[in-house]
């Protein structure tokens, strides 16, 4: 089974290992927001690829909104270049850590959420509160939102391969408990 998996968001972080004078770099570019009374980091919005980087005085950077690992790497290069323009010396190489990948896919069937809630451990379903069922998987460690329409959202993965593995596993599990309803 092959699924058309769409990456919705990748959150990744890196530490530059040097202090960053946020007041100094805030004047250096467009798409920059810095309101230390509200949030301790500087928000740097990037148009291509469309993403945002949170830059902290400690040297930590968090990228959010990227839709591919390639885009994550590009965002970090742009952020480092932006910081260097303000005269801050930062290391050439930084270790980027993927923290969370949110992805979605659609099954070719509707889902019987009541049946899933009764059959699968680690699932929570309260239709009066929210129309989706939450299912947590241990390996890979991810959480799913399952909807009656067959839409699935996977969150918590740290690699694209983990997303693929998790989606295949949950699909197999749903078939094994006869929770798929033909459209």
N, C-alpha and C positions, 0 to 999 in steps of 0.2 A: 504494500500500500504506500502510495506516495501522496503526501499532503502539500497543498499550496500554503506554506507558512509565511505569514507577513510579519516582519519585525516592526513593532510599533514604537519601541523606545529602548535605548541602551543607556544605562547609567554606568559610568566608569570613573575611576579616580586615580590620582598619582600624587606623589609628594616630590617637590623639587628639592627639598632638603635645605632650602635657604629662606630667610624671612623676606617677605615682599611688602614694600611700603605702599599700601593701597592708595593712600592720599596722593602719592606721586604719580601712580599710573592712571588714576581716574580721569585725568585731563587729557590723556593720550589718544583717545579714540571715540568713535561713534558706537552706539549700541552698548554703552557702559552705564550701569546704574550702581550707585554706592550711597546707601543710607545707613550708616553704622548704628543709628538709634533703633532701626527696625530689624536689621540683619547684619551679622558681623562680616559677611563676605561681600565682594564686589561681583556683580552679575555682568557678564560679558556675552552679549547676544551676537551670534554669527549667522550671516544670511546663507552662505554656501560652504559646507552643508548646513542646513537649518538646524541649529542646536544652540545650547547655552552652556557657558562654563561659569562655575562658581569659583572665584579665586579668593583664598583666605590668606591673611597676613602670615600665617605659619608656613606657607609654601604649599599647602594642600590645594589641589584643583579637583573639582568634580565636574564631569561633563554629563549633560543630560539632553535627551531629545534626538540623539543620533539614531540612525536606522540601519547602520552596518558597522562592522568592526573597522573597515576601511575609513568610514566617516569619523569614527572615534579617534583614530590615529591622526587624521587630518585636523580635527578640532584641536587636539593637543599641540600639534605643530604650530597652528595659528596662534594659540594662546601663548606659547613660549616665545614666539616671534614678537607678539604684542608686548609682552613683559620686557623683553630685551630692548625694545625701542625706548623704554624709559630709563635705560642705563643699568638695569639690574642684571648682574651676572648670574646666570643659571646653568646647571649642568646640561650637556648636550643630550645625554640619554636619560630617559626616565622610564621607570617600570610602570606600565599602565595596568591596572587591575579592573576587570569587569566585575561590577557589583551586582547588577540585575539586568535581565533581559525580559522585556514584555513582548509577547508575540501572540498572534491570533491565527485561527484557521477555521474552516467550516467543514463539518461532516456532511456526507450526502444523505443524511437522514435527520429526522427530528429526534429529540431525546426525551425519554420518559424519566423526568427528574424525580418523581416520587419513588419509582422503582430503584433508581440509583441511590437515593437517600437511605432506603431500607437495606440495600444490598452491599454497599461499600462502607467499610470503616473509614474513619478520617474524613467523613463528608458532613457538611452542614447545609441544611436547606430550610429556610423560613420564607415561604413565598409571600407572606403578608408584609415582610420587611424588604425583601429584595427578590427580583425574579430569577436570579441565578443561583446555582448550587455551587458551593465551595468544596473542592476536593483537594486534599493534601497528599502528596506522594513523597515517599522517603528517598527513593533512588531512581532518577536524580531528585534532589530535594527541591521540589517546585510546588506551587499551588495553582489550581485551575479554577476558572469560573466556567461553569457549563450552563448553557442556555437551552431551553426547549427547542429553539429553532435549529440547533445543531452547531451554533457558533461556540467556539472554545477560545478562552483567553488563558495563556500560560504565563506565569510570573515567577520570578525567583531564580531562573536559570542563570548560569554564569558562562555558558557557551552556547553557540548555535547548535552544536551537536547534542547538547543536553536537551534543548527544546525539541529537536527531532525525535530523540529517544523517548522523551516523556510523552509526546503526542502519540507516537506509535503504541506505547504501553497503555495509555488511557483508552485509546480506541479499541485495542484488543480486549481490554477489561470490560468495556461497555458492551462489546459484542458477546462476550462470554456470559454476561448476565441478562442478555436479550433486552437491553435498554434502548436499542436503536429502533425507531419507528419509521417505516418507509413513508416518504412524502407522497 
